[in-house]
Amino acid sequence: MSYTKPTILVTSGVGNTGRPVTQELLRAGFPVRAMVRREDERALHLRELGAEVVVGNLFDVRDLRRVMDGVHRAYFVAPHGPNGLHASVAFAVAAEEAKLETVTTLTQWLLHPGHPSLATRELWLADQITPWMPSVDVVQITPGWFAWTYFLVLDVVAQLGVFPMALGQGRNAPPSNEDMGAVVSATLADPAPHIGKAYRPTGPKLLTPEEIAATFARVMQRSVKYSPSSVEMFVKAATLAGFPAYDIAQVRLYLTDYQQDAFAVDAPTNVVRELTGREPEDFETICRRYVAERPEATQSLSRKAGALSRLLRAGLMRTPDMEAFQRDQNHPPLFDAVFAADASEWQRTHQKGDSPLFSAPGEEGLVVVGNAGVAAVHGDLPELKDHRSRWGEDVLA
């Protein structure tokens, strides 16, 4: 008797994690339906690889019903932007109607119900909702700060020899998009061992900002110094670069989490090795790939002048009032919000071995998901190009 592999839906199919998930599943011989927001060169590339590409709206249950017709499993990445919770609920409704076998969701390491970020609180709520689907089993992926985000300042690093980010002295074990794709595809290809668990993929080593700068220096063969920036400078530079105000309002808060060392908690994990059978990519390997692919990594007088000009313009501009923006957008306020490292609930559910949500010692990064879900953080931000309209089609994906 011949065996037909199940069809798998990948939302945000051209996003930072959606794309590598699609590629991994296709290489393994699975039929993949990749959902995208619009037709473009990235969608065409997925078709050329063998994916069925469908255009749809994650906020429209009717579209979700259509794209789930004939699908057995799915990878869901909530859109990073206003009304992300709406998309998560719409997806859950459609997935239950379609009686999918399993869904793997991308969530976030920082999640707890009292976080200052609206996006994080909505992701936390979504994590509570997805296990309520009576017919659908759930696996959760809970990454922290992705490696690709450091390359948002690649032009300044390459042209001026400065690594200017508001990281304080926080540490991180950054995962690559490729490792994320391999982990997610492993949970979809053979979901049975992973049902009811959450996995936090990381890189192999915790890095300080100075060590990240030193890696840039080795790869680019030039002096690079970490220059601690401020959250206010991030807000100005991101505004000048054209990032959406909603995304800036959320990410500025994650920088405080970074400075408070929240991404170093329980890291690194062995998730990539355990689920894929290979070692996670180290930051130098990731850096060499980005530097080889990105034209701004090549030094020139004009690029140096452009990088310097952008820094100066950002420094001189008035800092946009993100609190006023959130009030104008009617974001529901919390009067006693706390960052992850200061939240007793987050500490209780994220310290290895301190909670029944976590697995036995030796299975680092695995969390058993009970009826209450699991505390986590959303990790998939956008494709680096086209960031003016998409800080994250997969978000922090």
Buried (B, 14 or more C-beta within 10 A) or exposed (E): EEEEEBBBBBBBBBBBBBBBBBBBBBEBEBBBBBBBBEEEEBBEBBEEBBBBBBEBBBBEBEBBBEBBEEBBBBBBBBBBBBBBBBBBBBBBBBBBBBEBBBBBBBBBBBBBBBBBBBBBBBBBBBBBBBBEBEEBBBBBBBBBBBBBBBBBBBBBBBBBBBBBBBBBEBBBBBBBBBBBBBBBBBBBBEBEEBEBBBBBBBBBBBBBBBBBBBBBBEBBEBEBBBBBBEBEBBBBBBBBEEBBBBBBBBBBBBBBBBBBBBBBBBBBBBBBBBBBEEEBBBBEBBBBBBBEEBEBBEEEEEBBEBBEEBBEEBEEEEBBEBEEBBEEEEBEEBEEBBBBBBBEBBBEBBEBEEBEBBBEEEBBBBBBBEEEBBBBBBBBBBBBEEBEEBBBBBBBB
